[in-house]
Amino acid sequence: MSQQLIQSIKYLIHLSEEEELFIPTLFNRVSLKKNEYFLQEGKVANQVAFVEKGLIRYVMTRDGEEMHTYFSCENEWLGNHESFLSRQPANVSIVALEPSVLLVISRENLQLMYDTLKQGDRLGRLIIESVFVESLKQVASLYAATPEERYQEFFEKFSRLQHRIPQYMIASYIGVKPQSLSRIRARIAKGN
């Protein structure tokens, strides 16, 4: 199983050799084709995953229009934590934007990992703190930042992904129509 996964966890907590050997037994490798769902809106999230390869989009559909809320790529965790923790149906779909390979852990195995690892509780706390802070930043940006500022925030956050994400999805993420994104990019280009 992936050394990327172990390194991601070791970035947060210390692991013994035994723990490094135990962790991969809790995950399953799953391949998703482009546009295949990891989680569909309206279903309860029963698993989370680590992206070994690929690009994933988080999307809500309202009145037939897609609204992109996040993107995850290699060496990142993904899941709908709100649904996963509350056991309520997800308000977002998680879909492969390109062929992807995920290391998937079930709710039960995640709990087993937290219970078994010496620093398992710390790992869970650090992951949720990170999700919480990221959510607060995103909400604050939607209310306080201009579309230009949100585009620059997107560019800073996802700079290595910008050529892998279609422009209309970037526009959706920052909350503007694709034509507006073109104007924003032109204004920013003139300012540099």
N, C-alpha and C positions, 0 to 999 in steps of 0.2 A: 504494500500500500504506500501511498505517497509520502515522501519525506517532507513535501511542502506542508502537509497537514501537521506533522509533528513539529516542524519549525514554527508554524503559526501558533501552536499551543505553547511551545517553549518560549516564545516571545512574551507570553503573559505569566507563565508559572514555571517553576522547576519541575522536571520529570525525572524519575529514576529510570534505569534501564528496563526494569520490569514494566513500568507504566508505559514506556515507549513501545514495548512489544504488545501490551494489552490493548491500547487505544485502537489500533487498526482492526482488531477483531469486532469492534462495535459498529463499524461502518460498512456500507455496501457501495460499490462503484456502479453508478448509473449513467448511461449515455442518453442525452437528449438531442433530437434532431432540431433543426431550425424551426421555430414556431411551436415546438412541443411544450406542454405545460409541466412545470414542477408543482404548481398549485393553481387551482382555478378559483376565481372569485366566487364566493358563496359556499365553498367547502371549508372544513375545519383543517387547519395545519397540524399534521401529526408528525412532522419531521423537519429538520433543518439540514443544511448541507454546506460543504466546503467546495468551492469551485476549483477544480484541478486544472481545467482547460475550458475556455469559452467565454461567452458574454451573455448575461441574463438581464432582462428588463422587468421592472415592476410596473404594472399598468392597471388603472381603474377605467371602467367604461361607464360613462354617464350620458344619457340621451344619445346613445350611439357614437359618442366621441371618446377616443382614447386619451387618457391623461397619464403621462409617464411620471412616476414618482421617485424612481431610483434605478441605478444600474449596478450590477456586481460582475466582477471579472476574476481572472486567475488570482489565487491566493487570498480570496475573500470568502467570508461566511455569508450565507443567504438564508432567508426564511421570513415568514410573517410572524413576528414575535407577539403581536397583539392577539392574533388568533391562536397561536401555539400556547400562550400562557392562559388566556381566558377561556379557551375551548369554544369560542364563538366562531361563526362563519367568517372567513376572510373577506375584507372589502377590497382586496387587490389580487390580481393574478400575477404569478411569477412565471415568465415565459422565456425560453431560449431565443436569443436574438441571432445566435449562430450556433452551429453544432457544438455541444458542450459535454464535458465529463464532470460529474459531481460525485463527491464522497458523501453519502447520505447516512444520517443517523436518526433513528426513531426516537420518539419521546421517551420510551422506556429505556433505551440504551443510553440516551443522554443523561437521564437520571442516574443510571448505573455508573456512568463515567464520573459524574459529580460525587457520588457516594464512595467510589472506590479510590479515586486519586487522592493522594495526601492533601493536595491543595485544590481539590475539586470545587469546593464552595467558593474559593477565591476566583477560580476560572469563570464560573457562572456569573459571579458578581461583576467582574471586569467586562465580560461580554455585554451584559445588560446595561452597565453604565455607559459603555461606548454607544450602544444603540440609542439610549436615552439622550445623550448629548447630541448625537447626530440628528435626532428627531427635533430637538429644541432649536438647533441651528436652522434646520429646514423651515420650520414654522416661522421663526423670526424673519428669515429671508423673504418668505412669501408676503409678510405684512409690512416689512420695513424697507426692503430693497427695491430699487427701480429695476425694470427689465434688463437694462444694461449691466447693472451690478449683479443681478442673478446670472446673466450670461457669463460674466467674468468669474463669478464663483463656480459656475459649472466648469468653465475652462480650467480653473485652478484645481478643482477636485478630480475631474475626469480627463485631464490633458492627454494622457496616454491612450484614451479611448475615443477621442473626438473623431478620428477617421474611421472608426468601426461602428459609429452610431449615426443613423440617417438624420439629416437636418430637421425633418419634421418631428422626430422624436425629441431632439434637443429643444426645439421650439415648445413642444408640449411640456417638457420638464420645467422650463423657465416660465411657462404660463402665457405664451404669446402665440399668435398665428405664424406659420412659416414665412409669410411675406414680411411680417414685422421683424423676424429674426434676421432676414437679409438686410433690412435697413439698419438694425442694431450693429451687425457685423461691419457694414460699410462705415457707419459713424465711428466705430472703434478703430477701424483701419486708418481712417483719416486723422484720428487723434494721435496715432503713433508715429 
